[in-house]
Amino acid sequence: MQILDEPHPVPIPASPVQDQGMVHVIVVAGGAARRFQASGGAGNKLDAWLAGRPVLQHVLDAARASGLPVVLVRPPGGSPGLGDSIAQGVAQCRHAAGWLVVLGDMPLVSASLIVEVATCLVHRRTDVVVPVCAGRRGHPVGFPAHCRDDLLRLTGDVGARALVRQAERQGRLHALAVADAAIHQDVDTVTDLARLEGLLTGSGHSDE
């Protein structure tokens, strides 16, 4: 794990469940990329070249440009699962006012989208925030401070889905309508990589 930088903080209003502080962006990048390799890709998909930069670099550049503190979770040898990666990231900034989980294989996610979700998280205070485009949920997902202990306990490959479902049952899930289909665009295979290359260079189109 690595704290990449601590840029200008975004102030969070005081509330009973959220101390004053900053929302942190956790970039999770600990996957083994087996599907990418099975599709003919070489090495880790996060290191694959995409429009002049590695896939992960696109994500990190957007996260840094958001103005929020950024934590990268990419342990040597990978992570046992997405849940483990999220827990490791939260452990690095456990006193944050909230967390945005950004997947390292989603290179079209922009700084403005990150800020939009983070701003909603600030205003909703106790709600988990999930972006929705064209009726489909996506990433990044925002978690308020009261989710800290649950996030720290995450393990396995399903990430924080159980927490999202729990928040929905409790009436604490906010669906944030966005116009950016980047919330659905990830790199799992070499075909995905080629499609996103086309989108970024203007030689392709999105099916979203």
C-alpha positions as CSV (number, residue, x, y, z in Angstrom):
1,M,0.0,0.0,0.0
2,Q,1.1,3.5,-0.7
3,I,-0.1,7.0,0.2
4,L,0.4,8.7,-3.1
5,D,-0.2,12.3,-2.1
6,E,-2.1,14.6,0.1
7,P,-3.4,17.4,-2.1
8,H,-5.8,20.2,-1.2
9,P,-8.4,18.7,1.2
10,V,-12.2,18.9,0.7
11,P,-13.8,20.0,4.0
12,I,-16.5,17.8,5.4
13,P,-19.4,19.4,7.4
14,A,-19.5,18.2,11.0
15,S,-22.1,15.6,11.8
16,P,-22.9,13.1,14.6
17,V,-21.4,10.2,12.5
18,Q,-18.7,11.9,10.6
19,D,-15.8,13.8,12.1
20,Q,-14.4,16.8,10.2
21,G,-11.8,15.6,7.7
22,M,-11.4,14.5,4.2
23,V,-13.0,11.9,1.9
24,H,-10.2,9.7,0.6
25,V,-9.9,8.0,-2.8
26,I,-8.9,4.3,-2.5
27,V,-7.6,3.0,-5.8
28,V,-7.6,-0.8,-5.6
29,A,-5.2,-2.5,-7.9
30,G,-4.4,-5.9,-6.3
31,G,-6.1,-8.3,-8.8
32,A,-4.3,-11.1,-10.6
33,A,-5.8,-10.2,-14.0
34,R,-6.5,-13.9,-14.9
35,R,-9.3,-13.1,-17.3
36,F,-7.0,-10.6,-19.2
37,Q,-4.3,-13.2,-19.5
38,A,-6.7,-15.9,-20.5
39,S,-8.0,-13.7,-23.3
40,G,-4.4,-13.4,-24.8
41,G,-3.0,-10.5,-22.8
42,A,0.5,-10.5,-21.5
43,G,1.2,-9.6,-17.8
44,N,-1.1,-7.6,-15.6
45,K,-3.9,-5.6,-17.4
46,L,-3.2,-2.6,-15.2
47,D,0.2,-2.3,-16.8
48,A,-1.1,-2.7,-20.3
49,W,-0.6,0.3,-22.6
50,L,-3.7,2.4,-23.3
51,A,-3.6,5.6,-25.3
52,G,-0.1,6.4,-24.3
53,R,-0.2,5.4,-20.7
54,P,-0.7,2.3,-18.6
55,V,-4.3,1.5,-17.7
56,L,-3.6,2.1,-14.0
57,Q,-1.9,5.5,-14.7
58,H,-5.1,6.8,-16.2
59,V,-6.9,6.0,-13.0
60,L,-4.2,7.5,-10.8
61,D,-4.0,10.7,-12.8
62,A,-7.8,11.2,-12.5
63,A,-7.7,10.4,-8.8
64,R,-4.9,12.9,-8.2
65,A,-6.6,15.6,-10.3
66,S,-9.7,15.3,-8.1
67,G,-7.9,17.2,-5.4
68,L,-8.7,14.5,-2.8
69,P,-6.1,12.4,-0.9
70,V,-5.3,9.2,-2.8
71,V,-4.4,5.8,-1.4
72,L,-3.1,3.1,-3.9
73,V,-3.5,-0.5,-2.8
74,R,-1.2,-2.7,-4.9
75,P,0.7,-5.0,-2.6
76,P,3.6,-7.0,-4.1
77,G,2.3,-10.4,-5.3
78,G,-1.3,-9.1,-5.4
79,S,-4.2,-9.3,-3.0
80,P,-6.3,-12.3,-2.0
81,G,-9.4,-10.5,-3.2
82,L,-11.2,-7.1,-3.8
83,G,-12.5,-7.1,-0.3
84,D,-9.1,-7.5,1.2
85,S,-7.8,-4.7,-1.0
86,I,-10.6,-2.3,0.2
87,A,-9.9,-3.2,3.8
88,Q,-6.2,-2.6,3.4
89,G,-6.9,0.8,1.8
90,V,-9.3,1.9,4.6
91,A,-6.7,0.8,7.2
92,Q,-4.2,3.3,5.7
93,C,-6.6,6.2,6.3
94,R,-9.1,4.9,8.9
95,H,-9.8,8.3,10.3
96,A,-11.0,9.7,6.9
97,A,-14.5,11.3,6.7
98,G,-15.4,8.8,4.0
99,W,-14.0,6.7,1.2
100,L,-14.4,6.4,-2.6
101,V,-13.5,3.0,-3.9
102,V,-12.1,3.4,-7.4
103,L,-11.2,0.3,-9.4
104,G,-7.7,0.3,-11.0
105,D,-9.1,-1.2,-14.2
106,M,-11.5,1.6,-15.0
107,P,-9.4,4.1,-17.0
108,L,-12.2,6.2,-18.3
109,V,-13.3,7.4,-14.8
110,S,-12.6,11.1,-14.7
111,A,-11.6,13.5,-12.0
112,S,-14.9,15.3,-12.4
113,L,-16.8,12.1,-11.8
114,I,-14.8,11.3,-8.7
115,V,-15.6,14.8,-7.4
116,E,-19.2,14.4,-8.2
117,V,-19.5,11.2,-6.2
118,A,-17.4,12.7,-3.3
119,T,-19.6,15.8,-3.2
120,C,-22.7,13.7,-3.0
121,L,-21.2,11.6,-0.2
122,V,-20.5,14.8,1.7
123,H,-24.0,16.1,1.4
124,R,-25.7,12.7,2.1
125,R,-23.5,12.2,5.1
126,T,-24.8,8.8,6.3
127,D,-25.6,7.2,2.9
128,V,-23.6,4.9,0.7
129,V,-23.5,6.6,-2.7
130,V,-23.6,4.6,-5.9
131,P,-23.5,6.3,-9.4
132,V,-26.1,5.2,-11.9
133,C,-26.1,5.7,-15.6
134,A,-28.8,4.4,-18.0
135,G,-30.4,2.5,-15.1
136,R,-27.2,0.6,-14.2
137,R,-25.1,1.0,-11.1
138,G,-21.4,1.4,-11.4
139,H,-18.2,2.7,-9.8
140,P,-16.8,4.6,-7.9
141,V,-18.8,3.9,-4.8
142,G,-18.7,6.2,-1.8
143,F,-18.9,5.0,1.8
144,P,-19.4,7.3,4.8
145,A,-17.3,7.1,8.0
146,H,-19.8,5.0,9.9
147,C,-19.0,2.1,7.4
148,R,-15.4,2.0,8.6
149,D,-15.5,-1.1,10.8
150,D,-17.5,-3.1,8.2
151,L,-15.0,-2.0,5.4
152,L,-12.1,-3.1,7.6
153,R,-13.6,-6.6,7.9
154,L,-14.0,-7.2,4.2
155,T,-12.3,-10.2,2.6
156,G,-12.7,-12.2,-0.6
157,D,-13.6,-11.4,-4.1
158,V,-17.0,-9.8,-3.8
159,G,-15.7,-6.5,-2.5
160,A,-18.3,-4.4,-0.7
161,R,-21.4,-5.7,-2.4
162,A,-22.8,-6.9,0.9
163,L,-22.4,-3.5,2.4
164,V,-24.2,-1.9,-0.5
165,R,-27.1,-4.4,-0.2
166,Q,-27.2,-3.7,3.6
167,A,-27.4,0.0,3.0
168,E,-30.2,-0.5,0.6
169,R,-32.2,-2.5,3.1
170,Q,-31.7,0.1,5.7
171,G,-32.7,3.0,3.4
172,R,-29.2,4.4,3.4
173,L,-28.3,3.9,-0.2
174,H,-28.3,6.9,-2.5
175,A,-28.4,6.3,-6.3
176,L,-26.6,9.3,-7.9
177,A,-27.7,9.8,-11.5
178,V,-24.8,10.6,-13.7
179,A,-24.4,11.0,-17.5
180,D,-21.0,9.3,-17.7
181,A,-21.0,5.7,-18.9
182,A,-17.4,5.5,-17.7
183,I,-18.9,4.1,-14.5
184,H,-19.4,0.8,-16.4
185,Q,-16.2,0.7,-18.5
186,D,-13.5,-1.6,-17.2
187,V,-10.7,-3.7,-18.7
188,D,-11.1,-7.4,-18.2
189,T,-9.9,-8.7,-21.6
190,V,-7.8,-7.6,-24.6
191,T,-11.1,-6.9,-26.4
192,D,-12.0,-4.5,-23.7
193,L,-8.6,-2.9,-23.9
194,A,-9.0,-2.4,-27.7
195,R,-12.5,-1.0,-27.3
196,L,-11.4,1.6,-24.7
197,E,-8.4,2.5,-26.9
198,G,-10.8,3.3,-29.6
199,L,-12.9,5.5,-27.3
200,L,-9.9,7.4,-26.0
201,T,-8.4,8.0,-29.5
202,G,-11.7,8.7,-31.2
203,S,-11.6,5.6,-33.4
204,G,-14.3,3.6,-31.6
205,H,-17.7,3.9,-30.0
206,S,-19.3,2.8,-26.8
207,D,-22.0,0.2,-26.6
208,E,-23.2,1.6,-23.3
